[in-house]
Amino acid sequence: MSDALNTPETLSEPAPRGPGAALPRTRAKGEPRFPDGPRADPAGSHFERRIRSFQPRRSRVTPGQAEALQRLWPTWGLDIDGQRVIDLAELFGNDRPVVLEIGFGMGEATARMAAADPGTNVLAVDVHTPGQGNLLGLADRGGLDNVRVGNGDAIILLREMLRPDALDGLRVYFPDPWPKKRHHKRRLIQPEFLTLAATRLKSGALVHCATDWEPYAEQMLEVLTAHPDFENTRADGGFAPRPGFRPLTRFEGQGLDKGHVVNDLLFRRR
Ligand SMILES: C[S@@+](CC[C@H](N)C(=O)[O-])C[C@H]1O[C@@H](n2cnc3c(N)ncnc32)[C@H](O)[C@@H]1O
């Protein structure tokens, strides 16, 4: 994503048509895609070369998403630059509980969950620009004041920008499965990640993961069960049925269409 954002390309705003219409403008190298919107790779060079759990996706930003990014990012967006510790009460304008969602994709499930639970603030993080615009638009149209959209690597957010015990919950729905063995190190749910997340989660916080990739589900269950800071909410120590509060997500729908089995995991921070 970040590399794609630094590459010259045709702006995605619809080109004017008809005689005399200007040719589509080409963005110069380094010129921001949305001057008031999310920055390209905000934590880029400040930190060590790190393994990334996301992959670049070069997808089109629709005019509606572009408009939402330009208009709403200055108020509801957060660039994850790793350069400051953020005060979540200030970010949301209240001191309601805050749940972090890592990897919201296009944000439909995020918006639905935020609408269903206005007493909970949702800090939704992804690197996917069209999704950021989409979620901002959904939050705006839905009148949701409890959603903020983070742009960048959630690991940097957790490590550099959140205080200990800042979070009341963590959601990771359908993280990139990285099916090839040589890519397993890029999977988000690993012991080191859980150790970091545990420092930012309050005691009793719910950690909710879901995946349609069964080997990854097994790995999640194994590392969460083995981690001393988390306990399974399931007495049988296994997967949970999808709770009614989690709507079907876009990636989940695609997985189900392929015949994949979906597993939810519901653990608590001890
Ligand atoms: C397979 S998609 C799932 C999206 C959505 N949850 C759904 O179910 O439709 C995984 C998303 O996680 C994002 N992601 C992966 N690792 C991330 C990280 N470290 N920080 C922020 N976003 C991340 C990716 O960019 C991608 O949009």
The ligand as an ORCA input file, in Angstrom:
! r2SCAN-3c Opt
* xyz 0 1
  C      -7.879    -10.060      4.931
  S      -8.238     -8.397      5.339
  C      -9.710     -8.538      6.366
  C     -10.491     -7.257      6.430
  C     -11.762     -7.282      7.266
  N     -11.478     -7.511      8.679
  C     -12.744     -8.296      6.756
  O     -12.905     -9.340      7.418
  O     -13.350     -8.055      5.707
  C      -6.989     -8.031      6.525
  C      -6.768     -6.541      6.693
  O      -5.861     -6.329      7.767
  C      -5.011     -5.255      7.430
  N      -3.793     -5.386      8.259
  C      -3.001     -6.461      8.352
  N      -1.988     -6.248      9.215
  C      -2.156     -4.977      9.687
  C      -1.421     -4.168     10.588
  N      -0.308     -4.613     11.191
  N      -1.860     -2.927     10.826
  C      -2.974     -2.456     10.211
  N      -3.722     -3.189      9.344
  C      -3.310     -4.428      9.075
  C      -4.795     -5.414      5.937
  O      -4.402     -4.207      5.318
  C      -6.178     -5.874      5.467
  O      -6.998     -4.790      5.084
*
